[in-house]
């Protein structure tokens, strides 16, 4: 597991490439494990050149209600202190940010010149975006590219976001000291959807990126690519990186390669056969080079290694000889499933999205479950469960005949109704980000169907202390089999998160800018005046979003206990950084007194729901 390290942050300033209104993008650099690169333009592979160092870049997302959010990442450049620029992305890369809520995916591994890097710039292209949002009834609708706009109402073509790296947050590339940069795109904080017309939604984008240095609770990582080599003696193997939607085939190493370390607990699914530990690695060694592989695992900060938890190879990987659909079951009648929010990967390698797909099961359909070598049956597939279906899609891609179904870990969210020994009753609000009204629980119970308002969760082995009635929680696990007895819970939880204890991202904007947005500034805190707040006035904690204007009290921002952190004032393109809260608010008060107006506040910290207080270790105040 990743070990806890001291955290840090960095602020990002972004702006539209064609005269766009200034955007604030909050970012953080994660300096941990790493890999390879070169001067002027980054290169893949490892290098012993003392003038180069190793860097791995990953991309992730915070949870949102978007069904699909596909855009093109055009460039990712790193700027050195002396002004030299390195392009770290070899080709334009299509990314669906909505698919990376629970994990970070490796984007590239590069060898780049050693030195201190003070800026990273990410350019996103929306001209061919595929963005699907949920209507109020839970169905999805695509946003027309003409209706993707900036805060001034102008259509967006490209957004350029520059990460300003200051002080302790500078990215240092040195020989033999690998670095890892993770960019976290928060869709909830970055986008506002106006769905007044349910068939013509309008999307306003104000990008917000998050990250942190050596995070205490990092996401798991996913690595995709063809197999390069296996080293059984070293308990490791190496993959050629193929990020996101790129087809997993061929030996092209432009995205670099990454070493994967295994152990006795590593789970393998190779061509449908399950293995553990050395037996799985031995089977992987028998596969042809360039076999398609997907690895899910953890970065170990201390050893700077990527440690495999799950390995999938050959026909067990989407994009092989069968079509693949990944979606959540929204209803079941006999052996007919309805699945929503489906990502379809054809055997040819093409990737499409279809909001609803029918799944036909039969007695010959085989079933497996993530992280298990046990044998499962089609009866184990129930409503709400996320599944990956291997089979043959019909011509119009609305139905798939299932040859094999893999039961995947599923995320549910809601509020605690009650607790008892080894069980929590939850009032569900979403399953894998989809609204509960989409799901038909008919037939889920032998005598009594699952009730989403009183959804029973088996929490055996999990810490349920502090879960009062009404506490927002997030659970990850598996839905119980279809038609289960009344004595069995509806859901088997593997992890449980008390959302009220998770740090949140607060984002508030004022348009036009306001001279009264901040009130009662002291060395200890300041108060937000939400009168006149524009589209963004929310707090996002682990995908649970609070509208700050619905609170009974006015939000207050104060520093964490030690009053230290990273605080920034952005005005007319300049950035002034502070590492103590009192210095930050003194300068803020001075500028407001001189007539400046507030355009936005972005802050990260623990939120006290009772008193509406955010104890922040990162605050950005934007002034006009």
Secondary structure as UniProt FT lines:
FT   STRAND          10..16
FT   TURN            17..19
FT   STRAND          23..27
FT   TURN            50..51
FT   STRAND          52..62
FT   STRAND          66..80
FT   TURN            81..82
FT   STRAND          85..87
FT   STRAND          93..96
FT   HELIX           97..99
FT   STRAND          103..113
FT   STRAND          115..134
FT   TURN            136..137
FT   STRAND          140..142
FT   HELIX           145..147
FT   STRAND          148..149
FT   TURN            151..152
FT   STRAND          158..164
FT   HELIX           167..169
FT   STRAND          171..174
FT   TURN            175..176
FT   STRAND          179..186
FT   HELIX           187..190
FT   STRAND          191..194
FT   TURN            198..199
FT   STRAND          202..205
FT   STRAND          209..210
FT   TURN            213..214
FT   TURN            216..217
FT   STRAND          220..231
FT   HELIX           232..234
FT   STRAND          236..240
FT   TURN            244..245
FT   TURN            254..255
FT   STRAND          257..261
FT   TURN            264..265
FT   STRAND          267..270
FT   TURN            271..272
FT   STRAND          273..276
FT   HELIX           277..285
FT   TURN            289..290
FT   STRAND          292..300
FT   TURN            301..304
FT   STRAND          305..313
FT   HELIX           314..316
FT   TURN            318..319
FT   STRAND          323..333
FT   TURN            334..335
FT   STRAND          336..345
FT   TURN            347..348
FT   STRAND          351..360
FT   TURN            363..364
FT   STRAND          366..369
FT   TURN            370..371
FT   HELIX           378..380
FT   TURN            383..384
FT   STRAND          386..393
FT   TURN            395..396
FT   STRAND          399..408
FT   STRAND          410..420
FT   TURN            421..422
FT   STRAND          423..431
FT   TURN            432..433
FT   STRAND          434..435
FT   HELIX           436..438
FT   TURN            442..443
FT   HELIX           452..454
FT   STRAND          455..458
FT   TURN            460..461
FT   TURN            465..466
FT   TURN            469..470
FT   STRAND          472..479
FT   TURN            482..483
FT   TURN            486..487
FT   STRAND          491..498
FT   HELIX           499..501
FT   STRAND          504..514
FT   STRAND          518..519
FT   STRAND          525..528
FT   TURN            531..532
FT   STRAND          533..541
FT   TURN            542..543
FT   STRAND          544..547
FT   HELIX           548..550
FT   STRAND          556..559
FT   TURN            561..562
FT   STRAND          564..571
FT   TURN            572..573
FT   STRAND          574..580
FT   HELIX           581..593
FT   TURN            594..595
FT   STRAND          598..608
FT   TURN            609..612
FT   STRAND          613..623
//
